[in-house]
Amino acid sequence: NHADIVTPFALGLADTPGELPFYVDENRSACHALLSPSGWHRPNATVPVSTIDIMVLPMEGTVTLIKIDAEGSEPAILDGAANTIMRDRPSVFIEFNIFTLMTVADVNPRAFLARLKSQFTYVYRFSGTDHYPIKDAAGAVNFLHDIVTRQGSNTDLFCTFDPL
């Protein structure tokens, strides 16, 4: 897109640097994933990975926004961004996909939502063009109910330290 403020890197993000198996779905572009021990698919590639904390070390300034849509690797990427999040307090726009959280990351979606709520002051869900804070346990259950019954297992959340 001729963006001059974007630098692409040919690697994945995770909780620790190294290499990880990667599954490339030849039939659907939205189902490529770093694999976990859940064994969802067999890998057909190995990719280098780093962490957000390592990637931002040479950068000047502060990180203000992180966007994560990683087909179940979101918890690991957040683990690898812990220092950056504590230091810079960026907002995080993150995919919340119940299916990939369970099958790729082997993470309970309710536990992951609780983690987001403990890590960030505000967690917002979306409905159309409107946003709503997930304030308490009842709000979390209502969100999970809606995502399962109305949205087809995934949506995006906006996690921030400042209210919208």
C-alpha positions in Angstrom: 0.0 0.0 0.0 3.0 2.3 -0.3 2.9 3.0 3.5 6.2 4.6 4.5 5.7 4.0 8.3 5.4 0.2 8.0 8.3 -2.2 8.0 7.4 -5.8 7.2 9.3 -8.7 8.9 9.2 -12.3 7.6 8.6 -13.9 11.0 5.9 -14.8 13.4 5.3 -13.6 16.9 5.2 -15.7 20.0 6.1 -15.7 23.7 9.8 -16.6 23.1 12.1 -16.2 20.1 13.1 -19.2 18.1 11.3 -21.4 15.5 7.9 -22.9 15.5 5.9 -25.2 13.3 3.4 -23.5 11.0 0.4 -24.8 9.2 -0.5 -23.2 5.9 -4.1 -24.0 4.9 -4.1 -24.2 1.1 -7.9 -23.9 1.0 -8.5 -20.9 3.3 -6.2 -18.0 3.8 -7.7 -17.2 7.2 -6.6 -20.5 8.8 -2.8 -20.3 8.7 -1.6 -20.9 12.3 1.4 -21.5 14.5 0.7 -24.9 16.0 0.4 -25.8 19.6 0.5 -29.2 21.3 -3.3 -29.6 20.6 -2.4 -31.1 17.2 -5.1 -29.4 15.2 -3.2 -29.9 11.9 0.2 -31.2 10.9 2.7 -28.4 10.2 3.9 -28.0 6.6 6.5 -25.3 7.4 8.8 -24.0 10.1 9.0 -20.2 10.7 11.3 -18.0 12.8 9.5 -16.2 15.6 10.3 -13.3 17.9 8.5 -11.4 20.6 7.0 -7.9 20.5 9.3 -7.0 23.4 12.4 -7.9 21.3 11.0 -6.3 18.1 10.4 -2.9 19.7 13.8 -2.7 21.5 15.5 -0.8 18.6 12.5 1.5 18.0 12.3 5.1 19.2 9.3 6.4 21.0 6.5 4.4 22.6 4.2 1.8 21.3 0.6 3.1 21.3 -1.3 0.4 19.5 -0.9 -3.4 18.9 -3.1 -5.3 16.5 -3.2 -9.1 16.9 -5.1 -11.5 14.7 -3.1 -14.7 15.0 -5.5 -17.7 14.8 -5.1 -18.7 18.4 -1.6 -17.5 19.1 -3.0 -14.3 20.8 -2.2 -15.4 24.4 1.4 -16.3 23.5 1.9 -13.0 21.6 0.6 -11.1 24.6 3.0 -13.0 26.8 5.8 -11.9 24.5 4.6 -8.3 24.8 4.3 -8.1 28.6 7.2 -5.6 29.1 6.0 -3.4 26.2 2.5 -3.4 27.6 3.7 -2.5 31.1 6.1 0.2 29.9 4.1 1.9 27.1 0.5 1.0 28.0 -0.6 0.6 24.4 -4.1 -0.2 23.4 -4.5 -3.7 21.9 -7.0 -4.5 19.2 -7.2 -8.3 19.3 -9.2 -11.1 17.7 -11.2 -13.2 20.1 -11.8 -16.5 18.4 -13.3 -19.1 20.6 -12.5 -22.0 18.2 -8.8 -21.1 17.7 -8.3 -20.3 21.4 -9.5 -23.8 22.3 -8.1 -25.8 19.4 -4.8 -24.0 18.7 -3.9 -22.5 22.0 -5.7 -25.0 24.2 -7.0 -22.0 26.2 -10.4 -21.6 27.8 -12.0 -18.5 26.2 -13.5 -17.4 29.5 -10.1 -17.6 31.2 -8.5 -15.6 28.3 -11.2 -12.9 28.6 -10.6 -12.8 32.4 -6.9 -12.4 31.6 -7.6 -9.5 29.3 -9.8 -7.8 31.9 -7.1 -8.2 34.5 -4.3 -6.9 32.2 -6.2 -3.9 30.8 -8.4 -1.3 32.6 -11.0 -1.4 29.8 -12.1 -4.2 27.5 -14.6 -3.2 24.8 -16.7 -5.5 22.6 -18.3 -4.4 19.3 -21.8 -4.6 17.9 -22.0 -3.1 14.5 -20.3 0.3 14.7 -21.0 0.6 18.5 -18.7 -0.5 21.3 -19.6 -1.6 24.8 -17.4 -2.2 27.8 -17.2 -5.7 29.4 -17.4 -4.5 33.0 -18.0 -7.5 35.2 -18.6 -11.2 35.3 -22.2 -10.9 34.0 -20.9 -8.8 31.1 -18.3 -11.4 30.3 -20.9 -14.2 30.3 -23.2 -12.1 28.1 -20.4 -11.4 25.7 -19.5 -15.1 25.5 -23.1 -16.1 25.0 -23.5 -13.6 22.2 -20.3 -14.6 20.5 -21.4 -18.3 20.5 -25.0 -17.8 19.6 -25.0 -14.8 17.3 -21.5 -14.1 16.0 -20.2 -17.4 14.9 -17.3 -17.9 17.4 -15.1 -14.8 16.7 -15.0 -11.1 17.0 -12.6 -8.4 17.9 -12.0 -6.7 21.3 -10.4 -3.4 22.1 -8.3 -3.4 25.2 -7.1 -0.2 26.7 -5.9 1.7 29.7 -8.1 4.8 28.9 -11.8 4.9 28.5 -13.3 5.4 25.0 
